[in-house]
Amino acid sequence: MNNAAPSSSNAPLDATAAGSPESRSGAGATSAHGTATRRLDGERIRSRLAAVCRDWQIEVVDTTGSTNLDLLARLREDPSCAPVVRAAMHQSAGRGQRGRAWQSLPGDSLTFSLAYVMSGGPAQLAGLSLATGVAVVEGLSDLPVSAPQALGLKWPNDVLLRGGKLAGILIETVPAGPGRIGVVIGIGVNLRHAGDVATRIDSAAVHSATTAAHGTAPPAVPATPPAALESVLPDPDMSSVLVALIQRLASMLARFDAQRFDAFREDWEAMHAYGGSSIRVIEHGRDVLHGVALGVDSQGCLRVATTEGERTIASGEVSVRLLDTSTAAALPGTQGGR
């Protein structure tokens, strides 16, 4: 537990184990960050999670570099510390997939990480990011959103709302002893001001394009336009969103540890936003395959129908986008239409 003085940039607003005595000051108070709905209330979060996450540590901090890095360091030092949830109002070095910065402002997005130790090794974690996506969609659907059917999943790590990117998932691992592996799941959810997020993404894209033009990086992959939860849930309460997600994630992790991805495959395919659509598969900034998105296999690899037969795509340096068939360049294996 972090016992730094309140003046520290990494000072906890309220960081204790679920169900334990805690300070009344800090996270729940209205401050310069905005109203109570735009703050993380550590006391209320722990109270509502006490039954589901009885032995978990639930930490809420004002500012940190990266909640994922915080928990990775914790697991390396002591794997027995897990399960831990660490949420931050602001992450100065928040990260997305492939080392990208997560674009967020305090109060406009929910950013948190979860540390958990599972049986097995890296091979047994196949499909975990997809199962996490299922849990995120289920958690958001538990809230009084006006259009739960508008939520969907984009392989392998994104949660969509009406086609826009609502949330991203980053999973990292560390060894945790014989037959055990430590998992840190980082999640960022856009709550408000999708237009502001788009502006920051556009700025980052200009920088990436300039870098690529100078030959120091591969061509930039077009960003999926952002979405925000406020479009289906006016003034979303940050603490309530976190509680809903953790409740579903806790259940998912226990089930995944016992049954692996097969237990989630059918649900993921039902939530697959691009299922049956023509897609581009992009690697290192360049199209490598066009086809029709089918589903996923037992390892969470994407199945794509092409004119040359079915292909499976593993995650890594690969991105998927919808294909504009009117302007698609001819590629081996191209299959247009639906």
N, C-alpha and C positions, 0 to 999 in steps of 0.2 A: 504494500500500500504506500502511496506517495504521501509523506507527511510534510512536504515543503510548506513554507510560510505562504500566506495568501498573496504576497507580492510577487511570488514566482510566476513566470509565464506558464508553467506547467502545474500550477497549484490546483488541487482538486476542489471542485465546487462541493462535492459530496461523494466520497469514495470509500465505501465500506461494504461488507458482505451483506447479501440480501437478508432482511429480517433482523439485522443487528441494530443497536442504538446508533443514532446519527445526529449530526448537527442540524438545527433548524435554519441556519443561515445559508445563503449562497444560491444554489441552482434554481430554487423556486421563486426567487424574488424578481420583481420587475426591475429592469435596469436599462442602460443605454442600448442594449441589444434589441429592445422592443418589449412588447407585451408578454404576458405569461405563456401564451401559446407558442411564442418563438423562443422559449427557453426550455432547457432540460431540467426538470424537477426531480432530483435524485431520490428524495424521500418518497414521492408518489410513485416513481418508477419501481423502486424496490418493494414497496407495499403491494403493488399490483402483480409483481412477479414472484412474490414469496412462495406461493403454493407450487408453481411450476419449476422455479429455479431455486429450490430451498438451499442448496449448498454452493450456489454460484456467488462470485464476487461481481457486483454491479458498480462500476466506477463512472463518474461523470466529472469531466474536467472542463475548465474554461478554454484553455489553449494548449496545444501540444504540436510537435512536429508532424508525427504520423501515428495514429492509433495502431496501425498494423506493425510498424517498427517497434513501438512500445511493447506490444504483446509478444512479438518474436523474441525480443531480448529477454522478456520475462520467462518464456518457455525454455530458452536455452539455459538460463540460470537454474530454473526449478520447474520441471514439467508437472509436478504435483500441484502447482498453483491453479491449474485449469479446473473447471470452466471459469472464464472471466469475460465479462463484457466491459468494454471501455469506449465511452462515447465522448465526443468533444464538440463544444460549440464552434471551435475553429481549429483547423489543421493547417499549419503554415507550410507543410510539405506533404500534403495528402497526395496519394498516388492512385492512378488507375492502371489499366492493363498496359503492358509493354513500357512501363516507366513513365507514362504520361501523367501530367498533373491533373488532379481532380479539381474542376472549376466550381468553386462554391464561395458563398459569403455567409457569415454568421447569421442564423435565423432563417436563411433562405433554403438551406439544405440540412438534412440529417446525415451525419457521418459517424460511423462507429465500427468497431471490430470486435470479433468474438474469438477467444482461444479455447480450443477443445482438444483433448487427447483421445485418439482412436486406436483400436487394435489394427495390426497389419502394417503394411508399408505403402510406398507411393502407388504401387500397382492397384491396391485395393481402393484407392481414392478416385479411380476413374468415374467420371460423371458427377462428382461432388458439386462442381459449379452449377450444373444443370439442376440437381436436386435443391441447391440453395435458391436458385431462381424460382422453382416451384413454391418453396416456403415463403419467399418474399411476395409473390402474387397472392398466395393464400392469406398471408398476414394483412396485406393491403385490402383485400376483399372483405376481411372481417370488420374493417372500418365502414362507417356509413357513406361510402362513396356512391355517387349518383349513377355511375356506369361501370360496374365491375367487369362487364363483358368487354370493355375497351382495353383491359390489361392483357398483355401477352408477353411472350418470351422470344428473344432473338438469340440464336445460337452463337457463341456458347455462354456469354456472360451478361447479357443486357435484359433489363425489364423495360417493356415498352408501354406507352399509353397513347392510344390512337396513332400509332406508328412513330411517335417521338420517344427519345430515350428518357425514361423516368428514373432509372436506377442502374448502377453498375456494381459489379462484384469482382473482387480481387482475392484470390486464395493463395496463400503461401504456407510452406511447411518447414518443420525442423524435426530432427530425430528426437525421440522421447524415451529411449531405452529399448531393450530387446523386445521385438514384436509390437512396438508401439510407435505412433507417429503423432507429432503435435501439429495441429492445423490452426491457422489464423485466417478467418474470413473477414474481409473488409467490405463494407457496404456503404454506398452513398446514394441518397434519395433526394431528388429535387422537389422541394416543397412549394416554392414560390418563385415568381419572376423568371419564367423560362426565357423571356426575351433578353434579360440581362445575361443569362448563361450563354445564350446564342452569341451575343456580342463578344464575350470573353473567348468562346470557342473560335469564332471567326478571326479574332486577333491572333490566337495561337496558330491557326491554320495558315495565316499569312506568313508568320515566322517559319513554319514548317516548309511552306512552298518555296520561300526564299532560300532556305538551307538546302532543299532538294535541288534547286536550280543551280546552286554552286557545287553540286556533286558531293556534298558531305552527308547526305541522307537519302533514302529511297523516296520516291514520290509519295506525297501525303495521300492517305485514304480519305475519301469524302466522309465528313462527320455525319452521323445520324442526328437530325434536328432534335433539340432537347424538348422535353415536356415537363410539366410541374403538376404536383398532386392537387394544387388549389383549383385546377380546372374541373375536378370532379368531387372535391371536398373543400368547400370554402374555409379559409383560415385554419388550415390543418394544425392540430396541436402536436408539437414535436414529441412531447413525452408519450402521448397516446400512440403515436405512430411507432415509436421505438418499442413500447410494450407489445403491441400487436405483432411486430416482426419477431421479437425475441421469443414470444410464446410459440410461434410456428417453427422458428429455427431450432429451438431446444428439442421439440418433438422430432423434427427432421433428422437432427444429428444422432439421436438415440436409435432411430429406425435405420438410418444409413449404416451405422456401425454394425448393426445386426444383419441387415438384408442387402446392403449395397445398392447400386443404382437401379437394379431391376425393379425395386419397389416403387420407383418414381418415374419410370420410363413412360408408362401410359399417361400419367398426369402431365408430364412435360409435353408430350406430343399433342395433347388436347389444348395446351396453352401456346403451341408453336405459332407465332404470328406470321411466319413466312411459309407455313406448310402449304404445298400445292402451288406456290408462286415461283416465277422465274427469278433466278438469283445470279449474282456475280460472286465468285470466290476470288478474293484478292490476297496475294502473298507478296510481302515486301513492296507494297504499293502498286503492284501490277496484277491485272486480271490473269488468272491461270485456268479458270474453268467457268463456263456458263451452263446452267441446267435448271432443273426443277427441284426445289427442296422437298424431300419426302419426310423422313423422320430421323430418328437416331437409332444406333445399334446398342447392344448391351453395355458397351464401354462409353457411351455418350458421344461417339463420333457421328458427324452429320452424314446422312445418306442423301445423295444427289443423283437424280435420273438425268442421263445425257444420251445423245444419239449413239454413243458408243457403249452404252450399258450403264449400270449403276456404279457410282463411285462413293467411297467413304472418305470423309475429310476429318483429320484429327485437328485439335486446337493447337495453338502455338502462335506463330507469326502469321495467322490467317484471319481475315475479316470477311464478313458476308454482307452484301447489300442487295436490295431489290434491283432487278435488271430492267433498264429502259430499253425494251425490245426495238423501239423505233430508231435508236442510235447505236445499238450494240455492234461492236466489231466482231467479225467472224473469228471464231476460235475453234480449235479441235474440241469436239464434244459439245458444241453449242446446241441448245434446245430452247427455242423461244415459245412463248405462249403458255397457256395453262391447260 
